[in-house]
Amino acid sequence: MLLCYIERKNKELLELNKRMNILQHQALSAMMNPHFIFNSLNSVQHLVNTDRRIEANDYISLMARLIRMNLNTASQSYITIEEETKRLELYLTIEKLRCGDKLSYKINIGKI
């Protein structure tokens, strides 16, 4: 009887942890760092003010794609490594546009 109670409580705890992880992922995916958004908008403004409108347009397009990706994955309980890698690459591309040669990166994914 005690063993059944412990097993039931462990199962409930596991389900609760699973649900909390899902909600945490959804919350994190639904929001974007306000600092990143502020910096990005400042960069777009700088590009427009210095008559680099094509670069500003490219920047806005990349930001729109990243925001769309974040909103699309916000309702999912998990995302694949491939999806997260695409999102990370897009984010780093935007940051590279903003920072120029000051930023370099390489993404390595080990075997799963």
Backbone as ProteinMPNN parsed JSONL, in Angstrom:
{"seq_chain_A": "MLLCYIERKNKELLELNKRMNILQHQALSAMMNPHFIFNSLNSVQHLVNTDRRIEANDYISLMARLIRMNLNTASQSYITIEEETKRLELYLTIEKLRCGDKLSYKINIGKI", "coords_chain_A": {"N_chain_A": [[0.823, -1.189, 0.0], [1.884, 1.288, 0.843], [3.923, 1.474, -1.024], [2.484, 1.753, -3.433], [1.333, 4.252, -2.962], [3.616, 5.881, -2.855], [4.603, 5.506, -5.465], [2.482, 6.622, -6.925], [2.577, 9.295, -6.016], [5.131, 9.996, -6.931], [4.71, 9.809, -9.686], [2.806, 11.836, -10.017], [4.375, 14.03, -9.276], [6.31, 13.947, -11.279], [4.712, 14.484, -13.538], [3.856, 17.056, -12.85], [6.325, 18.427, -12.876], [6.938, 18.108, -15.575], [4.873, 19.589, -16.77], [5.46, 22.117, -15.728], [7.923, 22.583, -16.962], [7.116, 22.721, -19.635], [5.452, 25.011, -19.564], [7.337, 26.907, -18.775], [9.075, 26.878, -20.984], [7.301, 27.818, -22.941], [6.794, 30.391, -21.968], [9.362, 31.555, -22.093], [9.865, 31.394, -24.824], [7.917, 33.036, -25.806], [8.639, 35.598, -25.23], [10.866, 38.241, -26.08], [14.102, 39.411, -25.541], [14.048, 42.555, -24.163], [16.183, 44.361, -24.247], [17.64, 43.51, -26.488], [15.745, 44.062, -28.504], [15.512, 46.858, -28.256], [18.177, 47.665, -28.861], [18.294, 46.703, -31.48], [16.321, 48.231, -32.797], [17.461, 50.745, -32.495], [19.702, 50.354, -34.099], [18.521, 50.016, -36.615], [17.391, 52.541, -36.903], [19.75, 54.072, -36.995], [20.855, 53.091, -39.399], [18.928, 53.986, -41.239], [19.098, 56.761, -40.842], [21.633, 57.243, -41.802], [21.397, 56.946, -44.462], [21.386, 54.28, -45.354], [19.417, 52.541, -46.418], [18.752, 50.085, -47.662], [20.193, 48.202, -46.186], [18.949, 48.663, -43.741], [16.372, 47.799, -44.341], [16.886, 45.071, -44.824], [17.678, 44.346, -42.26], [15.334, 44.803, -40.786], [13.705, 42.876, -41.995], [14.992, 40.486, -41.201], [14.662, 40.686, -38.421], [11.875, 40.526, -38.282], [11.459, 37.907, -39.172], [12.718, 36.516, -37.074], [11.133, 37.256, -34.864], [8.69, 36.17, -35.708], [9.397, 33.438, -35.721], [9.825, 33.047, -32.967], [7.25, 33.561, -31.959], [5.804, 31.531, -33.228], [6.881, 29.218, -32.077], [6.239, 29.506, -29.452], [3.923, 28.318, -28.476], [4.478, 25.679, -28.486], [5.45, 22.656, -26.836], [8.0, 21.739, -26.914], [10.957, 22.242, -28.919], [12.821, 21.309, -31.809], [16.333, 20.58, -32.042], [17.309, 21.461, -34.447], [15.456, 23.476, -35.12], [15.932, 25.278, -33.018], [18.57, 25.88, -33.572], [18.328, 27.186, -36.041], [16.955, 29.447, -35.191], [18.841, 30.545, -33.449], [20.94, 31.037, -35.261], [19.746, 32.997, -36.872], [19.324, 35.028, -34.986], [22.029, 35.568, -34.343], [22.939, 36.435, -36.82], [21.562, 38.843, -37.07], [22.693, 40.217, -34.894], [25.311, 40.292, -35.821], [25.05, 41.975, -38.026], [24.514, 44.293, -36.629], [26.787, 44.631, -35.009], [28.958, 44.291, -36.667], [32.302, 43.588, -37.648], [33.119, 43.132, -35.098], [31.951, 40.985, -33.989], [32.112, 37.537, -34.16], [31.243, 34.185, -34.889], [30.694, 30.672, -34.393], [28.831, 27.815, -34.759], [28.661, 24.816, -33.185], [27.446, 21.588, -33.184], [27.192, 18.777, -31.369], [27.091, 15.16, -31.541], [23.958, 13.601, -31.068]], "CA_chain_A": [[0.0, 0.0, 0.0], [2.789, 2.424, 0.905], [4.631, 1.503, -2.303], [1.546, 2.318, -4.415], [1.214, 5.678, -2.647], [4.868, 6.53, -3.265], [4.633, 5.493, -6.928], [1.49, 7.592, -7.391], [3.107, 10.626, -5.736], [6.244, 10.221, -7.861], [4.125, 10.044, -11.006], [2.212, 13.173, -9.964], [5.483, 14.977, -9.26], [6.889, 13.928, -12.622], [3.771, 15.195, -14.407], [3.918, 18.463, -12.477], [7.584, 18.945, -13.409], [6.81, 18.16, -17.032], [3.988, 20.721, -17.079], [6.198, 23.342, -15.417], [8.913, 22.766, -18.023], [6.395, 23.16, -20.828], [5.041, 26.399, -19.361], [8.541, 27.737, -18.763], [9.514, 26.997, -22.378], [6.364, 28.686, -23.631], [7.011, 31.767, -21.509], [10.629, 32.037, -22.622], [9.752, 31.535, -26.272], [6.972, 34.095, -26.134], [9.192, 36.932, -25.024], [12.188, 38.526, -26.602], [14.843, 40.286, -24.652], [13.801, 43.968, -24.49], [17.462, 45.002, -24.563], [17.918, 43.159, -27.881], [14.811, 44.803, -29.36], [15.911, 48.267, -28.196], [19.41, 47.809, -29.647], [17.984, 46.473, -32.893], [15.617, 49.404, -33.317], [18.464, 51.804, -32.614], [20.533, 50.063, -35.264], [17.715, 50.322, -37.801], [17.32, 54.003, -36.972], [21.062, 54.542, -37.452], [20.988, 52.769, -40.822], [18.049, 54.889, -41.983], [19.636, 58.125, -40.736], [22.872, 57.343, -42.579], [21.003, 56.614, -45.835], [21.673, 52.879, -45.675], [18.056, 52.02, -46.363], [18.703, 48.664, -48.06], [20.635, 47.451, -45.003], [17.886, 48.797, -42.74], [15.292, 46.915, -44.774], [17.335, 43.701, -44.562], [17.675, 44.192, -40.81], [13.931, 44.677, -40.37], [13.228, 41.569, -42.475], [15.552, 39.456, -40.319], [13.99, 40.804, -37.122], [10.505, 40.027, -38.443], [11.553, 36.442, -39.217], [13.026, 36.022, -35.733], [9.928, 37.437, -34.04], [7.724, 35.162, -36.169], [9.852, 32.137, -35.216], [9.56, 33.006, -31.528], [5.804, 33.446, -31.739], [5.361, 30.213, -33.692], [7.309, 28.155, -31.17], [5.804, 29.798, -28.082], [2.847, 27.428, -28.056], [4.942, 24.288, -28.528], [6.038, 22.203, -25.576], [9.431, 21.602, -27.163], [11.371, 22.466, -30.301], [13.956, 20.472, -32.16], [17.639, 21.247, -32.05], [17.392, 22.14, -35.735], [14.683, 24.718, -35.018], [16.643, 26.194, -32.121], [19.774, 26.312, -34.285], [17.901, 28.201, -37.012], [16.631, 30.664, -34.445], [20.109, 31.085, -32.969], [21.659, 31.584, -36.418], [19.072, 34.225, -37.263], [19.659, 36.009, -33.959], [23.435, 35.949, -34.49], [23.043, 37.211, -38.064], [21.105, 40.19, -36.733], [23.714, 40.821, -34.048], [26.483, 40.537, -36.67], [24.746, 43.202, -38.769], [24.592, 45.409, -35.695], [28.132, 44.789, -34.434], [29.984, 44.227, -37.708], [33.434, 42.686, -37.458], [33.374, 42.922, -33.674], [31.325, 39.72, -33.607], [32.249, 36.359, -35.019], [30.686, 33.035, -34.189], [30.635, 29.368, -35.04], [27.933, 26.955, -34.001], [29.021, 23.388, -33.26], [26.455, 20.723, -32.561], [27.724, 17.421, -31.226], [26.166, 14.057, -31.811], [22.872, 13.497, -30.092]], "C_chain_A": [[0.874, 1.262, 0.0], [3.534, 2.579, -0.407], [3.749, 2.1, -3.402], [1.4, 3.82, -4.207], [2.451, 6.436, -3.125], [4.958, 6.59, -4.792], [3.673, 6.528, -7.506], [1.992, 9.025, -7.176], [4.278, 10.961, -6.668], [5.739, 10.517, -9.27], [3.504, 11.437, -11.074], [3.301, 14.243, -10.013], [6.141, 15.07, -10.632], [6.001, 14.684, -13.605], [3.785, 16.698, -14.121], [5.191, 19.108, -13.017], [7.535, 19.081, -14.924], [5.975, 19.372, -17.445], [4.704, 22.049, -16.812], [7.25, 23.622, -16.484], [8.272, 23.26, -19.309], [6.007, 24.633, -20.704], [6.24, 27.339, -19.361], [9.055, 27.932, -20.177], [8.602, 27.947, -23.145], [6.569, 30.143, -23.241], [8.299, 32.34, -22.089], [10.565, 32.262, -24.123], [8.867, 32.706, -26.668], [7.562, 35.489, -25.989], [10.558, 37.046, -25.693], [12.834, 39.521, -25.657], [14.606, 41.746, -25.055], [15.081, 44.719, -24.86], [17.832, 44.743, -26.028], [17.027, 43.972, -28.82], [15.196, 46.281, -29.404], [17.164, 48.51, -29.043], [19.15, 47.65, -31.138], [17.277, 47.671, -33.506], [16.556, 50.6, -33.446], [19.351, 51.592, -33.838], [19.793, 50.361, -36.563], [17.629, 51.834, -37.985], [18.639, 54.583, -37.485], [21.242, 54.271, -38.948], [20.133, 53.698, -41.684], [18.636, 56.3, -41.991], [20.929, 58.322, -41.525], [22.649, 56.895, -44.027], [21.429, 55.219, -46.275], [20.359, 52.104, -45.591], [17.953, 50.545, -46.745], [19.126, 47.789, -46.881], [19.575, 47.503, -43.903], [16.719, 47.868, -43.079], [15.651, 45.451, -44.519], [17.253, 43.389, -43.065], [16.25, 43.97, -40.294], [13.366, 43.321, -40.797], [13.724, 40.439, -41.584], [14.887, 39.484, -38.948], [12.569, 40.242, -37.194], [10.497, 38.498, -38.472], [11.812, 35.869, -37.833], [11.811, 36.143, -34.811], [8.871, 36.401, -34.413], [8.106, 33.778, -35.657], [9.534, 32.003, -33.722], [8.075, 32.849, -31.232], [5.279, 32.08, -32.151], [5.736, 29.104, -32.722], [6.819, 28.356, -29.743], [4.747, 28.821, -27.589], [3.263, 25.96, -28.05], [5.584, 23.91, -27.201], [7.535, 21.959, -25.71], [9.703, 21.948, -28.611], [12.601, 21.611, -30.561], [15.248, 21.281, -32.094], [17.807, 22.01, -33.358], [16.653, 23.473, -35.715], [15.398, 25.737, -34.136], [17.91, 26.72, -32.791], [19.435, 27.37, -35.328], [17.613, 29.526, -36.328], [17.905, 31.338, -33.94], [20.912, 31.713, -34.109], [21.055, 32.908, -36.872], [19.391, 35.347, -36.273], [21.098, 36.499, -34.127], [23.688, 36.724, -35.779], [22.635, 38.655, -37.818], [22.157, 40.909, -35.888], [24.974, 41.131, -34.856], [26.259, 41.788, -37.515], [24.923, 44.426, -37.879], [26.026, 45.684, -35.259], [29.247, 44.757, -35.474], [31.063, 43.214, -37.376], [33.783, 42.445, -35.989], [32.825, 41.575, -33.196], [31.639, 38.652, -34.639], [31.746, 35.17, -34.214], [30.779, 31.79, -35.053], [29.779, 28.483, -34.166], [28.349, 25.5, -34.247], [27.976, 22.589, -32.529], [27.042, 19.314, -32.555], [26.683, 16.387, -31.589], [25.163, 13.95, -30.689], [22.668, 12.038, -29.731]], "O_chain_A": [[0.62, 2.194, -0.763], [3.757, 3.702, -0.861], [4.236, 2.881, -4.219], [1.349, 4.578, -5.176], [2.339, 7.504, -3.727], [5.348, 7.617, -5.348], [4.008, 7.229, -8.461], [1.847, 9.871, -8.058], [4.391, 12.093, -7.138], [6.283, 11.378, -9.962], [3.657, 12.138, -12.074], [3.16, 15.246, -10.712], [6.488, 16.161, -11.085], [6.506, 15.452, -14.424], [3.731, 17.511, -15.044], [5.145, 20.213, -13.556], [8.036, 20.056, -15.484], [6.342, 20.094, -18.372], [4.566, 22.996, -17.586], [7.448, 24.774, -16.87], [8.826, 24.121, -19.993], [6.211, 25.411, -21.635], [6.162, 28.448, -19.891], [9.436, 29.044, -20.541], [9.076, 28.786, -23.911], [6.521, 31.029, -24.094], [8.323, 33.49, -22.528], [11.149, 33.217, -24.635], [9.042, 33.297, -27.734], [7.045, 36.45, -26.558], [11.289, 36.067, -25.841], [12.165, 40.363, -25.058], [14.932, 42.131, -26.178], [15.052, 45.618, -25.7], [18.283, 45.651, -26.726], [17.504, 44.508, -29.82], [15.205, 46.887, -30.475], [17.208, 49.444, -29.844], [19.716, 48.373, -31.957], [17.604, 48.08, -34.62], [16.454, 51.376, -34.396], [19.706, 52.548, -34.528], [20.377, 50.899, -37.504], [17.778, 52.341, -39.097], [18.637, 55.488, -38.319], [21.73, 55.133, -39.679], [20.575, 54.145, -42.742], [18.665, 56.957, -43.032], [21.276, 59.449, -41.877], [23.59, 56.515, -44.724], [21.789, 55.008, -47.433], [20.21, 51.16, -44.816], [17.124, 49.828, -46.184], [18.504, 46.763, -46.606], [19.333, 46.509, -43.217], [16.152, 47.228, -42.194], [14.815, 44.679, -44.05], [16.816, 42.311, -42.664], [15.994, 43.079, -39.485], [12.629, 42.691, -40.039], [12.961, 39.533, -41.249], [14.584, 38.436, -38.378], [12.118, 39.562, -36.272], [9.63, 37.868, -37.867], [11.213, 34.864, -37.449], [11.507, 35.216, -34.06], [8.23, 35.821, -33.537], [7.243, 33.024, -35.207], [9.036, 30.97, -33.275], [7.693, 32.084, -30.347], [4.399, 31.53, -31.489], [4.982, 28.144, -32.562], [6.97, 27.464, -28.909], [4.688, 28.529, -26.394], [2.484, 25.094, -27.652], [6.186, 24.747, -26.53], [8.257, 21.974, -24.713], [8.791, 21.95, -29.438], [13.327, 21.243, -29.638], [15.233, 22.512, -32.092], [18.389, 23.095, -33.37], [17.151, 24.477, -36.225], [15.461, 26.92, -34.471], [18.28, 27.878, -32.598], [20.171, 28.343, -35.486], [17.982, 30.591, -36.824], [18.03, 32.561, -33.998], [21.494, 32.786, -33.948], [21.785, 33.838, -37.218], [19.691, 36.473, -36.672], [21.36, 37.7, -34.061], [24.567, 37.585, -35.817], [23.286, 39.582, -38.3], [22.474, 42.071, -36.14], [25.636, 42.137, -34.598], [27.184, 42.579, -37.702], [25.419, 45.462, -38.32], [26.434, 46.841, -35.153], [30.372, 45.161, -35.18], [30.779, 42.121, -36.886], [34.657, 41.633, -35.685], [33.195, 41.09, -32.126], [31.452, 38.85, -35.839], [31.823, 35.167, -32.985], [30.923, 31.859, -36.273], [29.986, 28.413, -32.955], [28.378, 25.032, -35.386], [27.655, 22.881, -31.377], [27.345, 18.743, -33.603], [25.539, 16.713, -31.903], [25.475, 14.178, -29.52], [21.799, 11.718, -28.92]]}, "name": "protein", "num_of_chains": 1, "seq": "MLLCYIERKNKELLELNKRMNILQHQALSAMMNPHFIFNSLNSVQHLVNTDRRIEANDYISLMARLIRMNLNTASQSYITIEEETKRLELYLTIEKLRCGDKLSYKINIGKI"}
